[in-house]
Amino acid sequence: MTKLLILQILAHIISDFYLQTGKSCQDKAKSGFQSPHLYVHVAITFFFSWMLSLLYPYTFDFWWASMVIAVLHGVIDGLKSHFKNIPWVFFIDQLLHLVVICAVVAWFGSTVKYKVPFFDDGLVTPLNMISNSTLLWITAFAFCLRPANIIIGAILANAQIKCPHDHEVGEISPEGNDADSSESSQDLPNAGHVIGDVERLLTLIFMFFGQFEAIGFLLAAKSLLRFKDSATNKSEYVLVGTLLSFGLAIVAGAIVLCLLNRV
Protein backbone atom coordinates (compact mmCIF):
# COMPACT_ATOMS: atom_id res chain seq x y z
CA MET A 1 0.00 0.00 0.00
CA THR A 2 3.02 2.29 -0.03
CA LYS A 3 2.43 3.36 -3.62
CA LEU A 4 -1.24 4.03 -2.90
CA LEU A 5 -0.30 6.26 0.04
CA ILE A 6 2.16 8.23 -2.11
CA LEU A 7 -0.51 8.65 -4.79
CA GLN A 8 -3.02 9.94 -2.25
CA ILE A 9 -0.55 12.46 -0.85
CA LEU A 10 0.16 13.63 -4.40
CA ALA A 11 -3.58 13.92 -5.03
CA HIS A 12 -3.87 16.04 -1.87
CA ILE A 13 -1.07 18.35 -3.03
CA ILE A 14 -2.74 18.82 -6.42
CA SER A 15 -6.27 19.43 -5.13
CA ASP A 16 -5.45 21.43 -2.00
CA PHE A 17 -2.64 23.64 -3.32
CA TYR A 18 -2.75 23.82 -7.11
CA LEU A 19 -6.51 23.80 -7.71
CA GLN A 20 -7.58 26.41 -5.18
CA THR A 21 -7.52 30.16 -5.57
CA GLY A 22 -7.09 32.82 -2.94
CA LYS A 23 -10.72 33.84 -3.47
CA SER A 24 -12.04 30.35 -2.78
CA CYS A 25 -9.89 30.00 0.35
CA GLN A 26 -11.03 33.35 1.68
CA ASP A 27 -14.66 32.45 1.05
CA LYS A 28 -14.25 29.09 2.83
CA ALA A 29 -12.54 30.77 5.76
CA LYS A 30 -15.34 33.32 6.01
CA SER A 31 -18.43 31.20 5.34
CA GLY A 32 -17.35 27.71 6.35
CA PHE A 33 -20.00 25.10 5.51
CA GLN A 34 -22.11 27.76 3.80
CA SER A 35 -19.45 28.40 1.17
CA PRO A 36 -20.17 26.86 -2.26
CA HIS A 37 -16.42 26.78 -2.85
CA LEU A 38 -16.13 24.21 -0.05
CA TYR A 39 -18.30 21.69 -1.87
CA VAL A 40 -16.58 22.30 -5.19
CA HIS A 41 -13.30 21.63 -3.42
CA VAL A 42 -14.68 18.41 -1.91
CA ALA A 43 -15.67 17.23 -5.39
CA ILE A 44 -12.22 18.04 -6.78
CA THR A 45 -10.58 16.23 -3.84
CA PHE A 46 -12.69 13.13 -4.50
CA PHE A 47 -11.97 13.17 -8.23
CA PHE A 48 -8.18 13.36 -7.96
CA SER A 49 -8.05 10.91 -5.07
CA TRP A 50 -9.94 8.30 -7.08
CA MET A 51 -8.23 8.99 -10.42
CA LEU A 52 -4.71 8.72 -9.01
CA SER A 53 -5.67 5.56 -7.11
CA LEU A 54 -6.17 3.90 -10.49
CA LEU A 55 -2.41 4.03 -11.01
CA TYR A 56 -2.17 1.43 -8.26
CA PRO A 57 -3.03 -2.19 -9.18
CA TYR A 58 -6.31 -3.74 -8.02
CA THR A 59 -7.77 -0.59 -6.47
CA PHE A 60 -10.65 0.02 -8.85
CA ASP A 61 -13.03 0.08 -5.89
CA PHE A 62 -11.06 2.77 -4.04
CA TRP A 63 -13.89 5.15 -4.89
CA TRP A 64 -15.53 4.68 -1.50
CA ALA A 65 -12.23 5.38 0.26
CA SER A 66 -11.81 8.50 -1.89
CA MET A 67 -15.29 9.54 -0.86
CA VAL A 68 -14.37 9.19 2.81
CA ILE A 69 -11.19 11.24 2.27
CA ALA A 70 -13.10 13.97 0.41
CA VAL A 71 -15.95 14.20 2.93
CA LEU A 72 -13.60 14.36 5.92
CA HIS A 73 -11.50 16.90 4.02
CA GLY A 74 -14.60 19.06 3.68
CA VAL A 75 -15.48 18.66 7.35
CA ILE A 76 -11.98 19.74 8.41
CA ASP A 77 -12.02 22.75 6.08
CA GLY A 78 -15.51 23.72 7.22
CA LEU A 79 -14.57 23.54 10.88
CA LYS A 80 -11.39 25.51 10.24
CA SER A 81 -13.46 28.62 9.65
CA HIS A 82 -14.42 28.56 13.34
CA PHE A 83 -10.79 28.38 14.45
CA LYS A 84 -9.14 30.64 11.87
CA ASN A 85 -7.74 32.95 14.56
CA ILE A 86 -5.82 30.14 16.24
CA PRO A 87 -2.06 30.45 15.59
CA TRP A 88 -0.63 27.92 13.14
CA VAL A 89 -4.12 26.68 12.21
CA PHE A 90 -2.91 26.18 8.64
CA PHE A 91 -0.45 23.52 9.78
CA ILE A 92 -2.98 21.88 12.09
CA ASP A 93 -5.35 21.70 9.12
CA GLN A 94 -2.72 20.08 6.89
CA LEU A 95 -1.70 17.63 9.60
CA LEU A 96 -5.31 16.51 10.02
CA HIS A 97 -5.64 15.99 6.27
CA LEU A 98 -2.52 13.81 6.22
CA VAL A 99 -3.73 11.80 9.23
CA VAL A 100 -7.04 11.15 7.44
CA ILE A 101 -5.26 10.05 4.26
CA CYS A 102 -2.95 7.68 6.14
CA ALA A 103 -5.80 6.24 8.20
CA VAL A 104 -8.09 5.69 5.20
CA VAL A 105 -5.34 4.06 3.12
CA ALA A 106 -4.46 1.78 6.05
CA TRP A 107 -8.14 0.95 6.51
CA PHE A 108 -8.55 0.22 2.81
CA GLY A 109 -5.45 -1.98 2.86
CA SER A 110 -6.85 -4.02 5.73
CA THR A 111 -10.15 -4.59 3.93
CA VAL A 112 -8.88 -5.44 0.44
CA LYS A 113 -8.26 -9.18 0.40
CA TYR A 114 -7.95 -9.82 -3.30
CA LYS A 115 -5.26 -9.35 -5.93
CA VAL A 116 -4.97 -9.80 -9.66
CA PRO A 117 -2.50 -12.70 -9.98
CA PHE A 118 -0.64 -11.60 -13.12
CA PHE A 119 0.38 -8.33 -11.47
CA ASP A 120 2.62 -10.36 -9.17
CA ASP A 121 4.47 -12.02 -12.07
CA GLY A 122 6.49 -8.95 -12.93
CA LEU A 123 4.33 -7.99 -15.90
CA VAL A 124 4.63 -4.29 -16.70
CA THR A 125 1.23 -2.70 -17.30
CA PRO A 126 -0.05 0.87 -17.40
CA LEU A 127 -1.18 0.36 -13.81
CA ASN A 128 2.12 -0.64 -12.26
CA MET A 129 4.82 0.69 -14.60
CA ILE A 130 5.43 3.79 -12.44
CA SER A 131 7.85 2.91 -9.66
CA ASN A 132 7.55 4.08 -6.09
CA SER A 133 10.81 6.01 -6.38
CA THR A 134 9.51 7.91 -9.41
CA LEU A 135 6.30 8.79 -7.59
CA LEU A 136 8.27 9.95 -4.56
CA TRP A 137 10.37 12.33 -6.64
CA ILE A 138 7.30 13.59 -8.53
CA THR A 139 5.59 14.31 -5.21
CA ALA A 140 8.69 16.08 -3.88
CA PHE A 141 8.96 18.29 -6.97
CA ALA A 142 5.23 19.10 -6.80
CA PHE A 143 5.61 20.01 -3.12
CA CYS A 144 8.54 22.34 -3.76
CA LEU A 145 6.61 24.67 -6.06
CA ARG A 146 3.30 26.24 -5.03
CA PRO A 147 2.88 24.34 -1.72
CA ALA A 148 6.32 25.43 -0.54
CA ASN A 149 5.50 29.07 -1.35
CA ILE A 150 2.30 28.84 0.69
CA ILE A 151 4.02 27.11 3.61
CA ILE A 152 6.76 29.76 3.71
CA GLY A 153 4.13 32.49 3.65
CA ALA A 154 2.26 30.79 6.51
CA ILE A 155 5.41 30.47 8.62
CA LEU A 156 6.34 34.12 8.10
CA ALA A 157 2.82 35.32 8.86
CA ASN A 158 2.43 33.21 12.00
CA ALA A 159 5.87 34.28 13.19
CA GLN A 160 4.83 37.89 12.49
CA ILE A 161 7.74 38.40 10.14
CA LYS A 162 6.82 40.71 7.30
CA CYS A 163 8.59 42.55 4.55
CA PRO A 164 9.57 46.12 5.50
CA HIS A 165 7.45 47.33 2.55
CA ASP A 166 4.32 45.56 3.82
CA HIS A 167 1.96 47.38 6.14
CA GLU A 168 0.24 44.33 7.56
CA VAL A 169 0.34 40.56 7.44
CA GLY A 170 -2.56 39.30 5.36
CA GLU A 171 -4.55 36.13 5.76
CA ILE A 172 -2.87 32.95 4.61
CA SER A 173 -4.26 31.43 1.46
CA PRO A 174 -2.96 29.56 -1.56
CA GLU A 175 -2.07 33.00 -2.87
CA GLY A 176 0.31 33.43 0.09
CA ASN A 177 3.81 34.61 -0.67
CA ASP A 178 7.24 33.54 0.48
CA ALA A 179 10.06 35.83 1.48
CA ASP A 180 10.94 36.39 -2.15
CA SER A 181 7.40 37.30 -3.19
CA SER A 182 6.43 40.10 -5.54
CA GLU A 183 5.40 42.25 -2.57
CA SER A 184 9.00 42.27 -1.37
CA SER A 185 10.46 42.97 -4.76
CA GLN A 186 10.18 46.45 -6.21
CA ASP A 187 12.13 45.60 -9.33
CA LEU A 188 10.40 42.75 -11.15
CA PRO A 189 6.86 41.60 -10.33
CA ASN A 190 6.76 37.91 -9.26
CA ALA A 191 10.52 37.59 -9.76
CA GLY A 192 10.87 36.37 -6.18
CA HIS A 193 8.43 33.53 -6.78
CA VAL A 194 10.38 32.39 -9.82
CA ILE A 195 13.68 32.61 -7.93
CA GLY A 196 12.27 30.60 -5.03
CA ASP A 197 10.80 27.93 -7.30
CA VAL A 198 13.99 27.58 -9.32
CA GLU A 199 16.26 27.33 -6.29
CA ARG A 200 14.11 24.61 -4.73
CA LEU A 201 13.90 22.67 -7.99
CA LEU A 202 17.67 22.91 -8.45
CA THR A 203 18.20 21.75 -4.86
CA LEU A 204 16.06 18.66 -5.48
CA ILE A 205 17.81 17.97 -8.78
CA PHE A 206 21.21 18.17 -7.09
CA MET A 207 20.01 15.80 -4.36
CA PHE A 208 18.61 13.43 -7.00
CA PHE A 209 22.04 13.19 -8.63
CA GLY A 210 23.89 13.15 -5.31
CA GLN A 211 25.59 16.50 -5.94
CA PHE A 212 25.19 17.85 -2.42
CA GLU A 213 28.14 20.23 -2.75
CA ALA A 214 26.29 22.08 -5.50
CA ILE A 215 23.55 23.02 -3.02
CA GLY A 216 26.07 24.96 -0.94
CA PHE A 217 27.35 26.64 -4.09
CA LEU A 218 23.78 27.60 -5.05
CA LEU A 219 23.10 29.07 -1.61
CA ALA A 220 26.37 31.02 -1.69
CA ALA A 221 25.61 32.32 -5.19
CA LYS A 222 22.21 33.60 -4.12
CA SER A 223 23.75 35.23 -1.06
CA LEU A 224 26.12 37.21 -3.27
CA LEU A 225 23.31 38.30 -5.56
CA ARG A 226 20.56 39.09 -3.06
CA PHE A 227 22.21 40.24 0.17
CA LYS A 228 23.91 43.43 -1.00
CA ASP A 229 20.95 45.51 0.15
CA SER A 230 21.99 48.07 2.75
CA ALA A 231 18.55 47.88 4.41
CA THR A 232 19.11 45.49 7.31
CA ASN A 233 15.42 44.68 7.82
CA LYS A 234 14.87 43.74 4.22
CA SER A 235 18.09 41.69 4.13
CA GLU A 236 17.04 39.75 7.22
CA TYR A 237 13.59 39.17 5.74
CA VAL A 238 15.05 37.80 2.52
CA LEU A 239 17.54 35.70 4.51
CA VAL A 240 14.75 34.08 6.54
CA GLY A 241 12.80 33.32 3.38
CA THR A 242 15.89 31.92 1.66
CA LEU A 243 16.71 29.61 4.56
CA LEU A 244 13.11 28.40 4.69
CA SER A 245 13.08 27.87 0.95
CA PHE A 246 16.27 25.83 0.87
CA GLY A 247 15.27 24.09 4.09
CA LEU A 248 11.96 22.83 2.69
CA ALA A 249 13.64 21.55 -0.47
CA ILE A 250 16.40 19.81 1.50
CA VAL A 251 13.90 18.21 3.89
CA ALA A 252 11.75 17.02 1.00
CA GLY A 253 14.77 15.55 -0.77
CA ALA A 254 16.08 13.96 2.43
CA ILE A 255 12.72 12.29 3.09
CA VAL A 256 12.71 10.85 -0.42
CA LEU A 257 16.27 9.55 -0.09
CA CYS A 258 15.47 7.98 3.29
CA LEU A 259 12.36 6.30 1.93
CA LEU A 260 13.95 4.97 -1.24
CA ASN A 261 15.53 2.08 0.64
CA ARG A 262 12.13 1.10 2.04
CA VAL A 263 9.87 1.31 -0.99
C-alpha positions in Angstrom: 0.0 0.0 0.0 3.0 2.3 0.0 2.4 3.4 -3.6 -1.2 4.0 -2.9 -0.3 6.3 0.0 2.2 8.2 -2.1 -0.5 8.7 -4.8 -3.0 9.9 -2.2 -0.5 12.5 -0.8 0.2 13.6 -4.4 -3.6 13.9 -5.0 -3.9 16.0 -1.9 -1.1 18.4 -3.0 -2.7 18.8 -6.4 -6.3 19.4 -5.1 -5.4 21.4 -2.0 -2.6 23.6 -3.3 -2.7 23.8 -7.1 -6.5 23.8 -7.7 -7.6 26.4 -5.2 -7.5 30.2 -5.6 -7.1 32.8 -2.9 -10.7 33.8 -3.5 -12.0 30.3 -2.8 -9.9 30.0 0.3 -11.0 33.3 1.7 -14.7 32.4 1.0 -14.3 29.1 2.8 -12.5 30.8 5.8 -15.3 33.3 6.0 -18.4 31.2 5.3 -17.3 27.7 6.3 -20.0 25.1 5.5 -22.1 27.8 3.8 -19.4 28.4 1.2 -20.2 26.9 -2.3 -16.4 26.8 -2.8 -16.1 24.2 -0.1 -18.3 21.7 -1.9 -16.6 22.3 -5.2 -13.3 21.6 -3.4 -14.7 18.4 -1.9 -15.7 17.2 -5.4 -12.2 18.0 -6.8 -10.6 16.2 -3.8 -12.7 13.1 -4.5 -12.0 13.2 -8.2 -8.2 13.4 -8.0 -8.0 10.9 -5.1 -9.9 8.3 -7.1 -8.2 9.0 -10.4 -4.7 8.7 -9.0 -5.7 5.6 -7.1 -6.2 3.9 -10.5 -2.4 4.0 -11.0 -2.2 1.4 -8.3 -3.0 -2.2 -9.2 -6.3 -3.7 -8.0 -7.8 -0.6 -6.5 -10.7 0.0 -8.8 -13.0 0.1 -5.9 -11.1 2.8 -4.0 -13.9 5.2 -4.9 -15.5 4.7 -1.5 -12.2 5.4 0.3 -11.8 8.5 -1.9 -15.3 9.5 -0.9 -14.4 9.2 2.8 -11.2 11.2 2.3 -13.1 14.0 0.4 -16.0 14.2 2.9 -13.6 14.4 5.9 -11.5 16.9 4.0 -14.6 19.1 3.7 -15.5 18.7 7.3 -12.0 19.7 8.4 -12.0 22.8 6.1 -15.5 23.7 7.2 -14.6 23.5 10.9 -11.4 25.5 10.2 -13.5 28.6 9.6 -14.4 28.6 13.3 -10.8 28.4 14.4 -9.1 30.6 11.9 -7.7 32.9 14.6 -5.8 30.1 16.2 -2.1 30.5 15.6 -0.6 27.9 13.1 -4.1 26.7 12.2 -2.9 26.2 8.6 -0.4 23.5 9.8 -3.0 21.9 12.1 -5.3 21.7 9.1 -2.7 20.1 6.9 -1.7 17.6 9.6 -5.3 16.5 10.0 -5.6 16.0 6.3 -2.5 13.8 6.2 -3.7 11.8 9.2 -7.0 11.2 7.4 -5.3 10.1 4.3 -3.0 7.7 6.1 -5.8 6.2 8.2 -8.1 5.7 5.2 -5.3 4.1 3.1 -4.5 1.8 6.0 -8.1 1.0 6.5 -8.5 0.2 2.8 -5.4 -2.0 2.9 -6.9 -4.0 5.7 -10.2 -4.6 3.9 -8.9 -5.4 0.4 -8.3 -9.2 0.4 -7.9 -9.8 -3.3 -5.3 -9.4 -5.9 -5.0 -9.8 -9.7 -2.5 -12.7 -10.0 -0.6 -11.6 -13.1 0.4 -8.3 -11.5 2.6 -10.4 -9.2 4.5 -12.0 -12.1 6.5 -8.9 -12.9 4.3 -8.0 -15.9 4.6 -4.3 -16.7 1.2 -2.7 -17.3 0.0 0.9 -17.4 -1.2 0.4 -13.8 2.1 -0.6 -12.3 4.8 0.7 -14.6 5.4 3.8 -12.4 7.8 2.9 -9.7 7.5 4.1 -6.1 10.8 6.0 -6.4 9.5 7.9 -9.4 6.3 8.8 -7.6 8.3 10.0 -4.6 10.4 12.3 -6.6 7.3 13.6 -8.5 5.6 14.3 -5.2 8.7 16.1 -3.9 9.0 18.3 -7.0 5.2 19.1 -6.8 5.6 20.0 -3.1 8.5 22.3 -3.8 6.6 24.7 -6.1 3.3 26.2 -5.0 2.9 24.3 -1.7 6.3 25.4 -0.5 5.5 29.1 -1.3 2.3 28.8 0.7 4.0 27.1 3.6 6.8 29.8 3.7 4.1 32.5 3.7 2.3 30.8 6.5 5.4 30.5 8.6 6.3 34.1 8.1 2.8 35.3 8.9 2.4 33.2 12.0 5.9 34.3 13.2 4.8 37.9 12.5 7.7 38.4 10.1 6.8 40.7 7.3 8.6 42.5 4.5 9.6 46.1 5.5 7.5 47.3 2.6 4.3 45.6 3.8 2.0 47.4 6.1 0.2 44.3 7.6 0.3 40.6 7.4 -2.6 39.3 5.4 -4.6 36.1 5.8 -2.9 33.0 4.6 -4.3 31.4 1.5 -3.0 29.6 -1.6 -2.1 33.0 -2.9 0.3 33.4 0.1 3.8 34.6 -0.7 7.2 33.5 0.5 10.1 35.8 1.5 10.9 36.4 -2.2 7.4 37.3 -3.2 6.4 40.1 -5.5 5.4 42.2 -2.6 9.0 42.3 -1.4 10.5 43.0 -4.8 10.2 46.5 -6.2 12.1 45.6 -9.3 10.4 42.7 -11.2 6.9 41.6 -10.3 6.8 37.9 -9.3 10.5 37.6 -9.8 10.9 36.4 -6.2 8.4 33.5 -6.8 10.4 32.4 -9.8 13.7 32.6 -7.9 12.3 30.6 -5.0 10.8 27.9 -7.3 14.0 27.6 -9.3 16.3 27.3 -6.3 14.1 24.6 -4.7 13.9 22.7 -8.0 17.7 22.9 -8.5 18.2 21.8 -4.9 16.1 18.7 -5.5 17.8 18.0 -8.8 21.2 18.2 -7.1 20.0 15.8 -4.4 18.6 13.4 -7.0 22.0 13.2 -8.6 23.9 13.1 -5.3 25.6 16.5 -5.9 25.2 17.8 -2.4 28.1 20.2 -2.7 26.3 22.1 -5.5 23.5 23.0 -3.0 26.1 25.0 -0.9 27.4 26.6 -4.1 23.8 27.6 -5.1 23.1 29.1 -1.6 26.4 31.0 -1.7 25.6 32.3 -5.2 22.2 33.6 -4.1 23.8 35.2 -1.1 26.1 37.2 -3.3 23.3 38.3 -5.6 20.6 39.1 -3.1 22.2 40.2 0.2 23.9 43.4 -1.0 20.9 45.5 0.1 22.0 48.1 2.8 18.6 47.9 4.4 19.1 45.5 7.3 15.4 44.7 7.8 14.9 43.7 4.2 18.1 41.7 4.1 17.0 39.8 7.2 13.6 39.2 5.7 15.0 37.8 2.5 17.5 35.7 4.5 14.8 34.1 6.5 12.8 33.3 3.4 15.9 31.9 1.7 16.7 29.6 4.6 13.1 28.4 4.7 13.1 27.9 0.9 16.3 25.8 0.9 15.3 24.1 4.1 12.0 22.8 2.7 13.6 21.5 -0.5 16.4 19.8 1.5 13.9 18.2 3.9 11.7 17.0 1.0 14.8 15.5 -0.8 16.1 14.0 2.4 12.7 12.3 3.1 12.7 10.9 -0.4 16.3 9.6 -0.1 15.5 8.0 3.3 12.4 6.3 1.9 14.0 5.0 -1.2 15.5 2.1 0.6 12.1 1.1 2.0 9.9 1.3 -1.0 
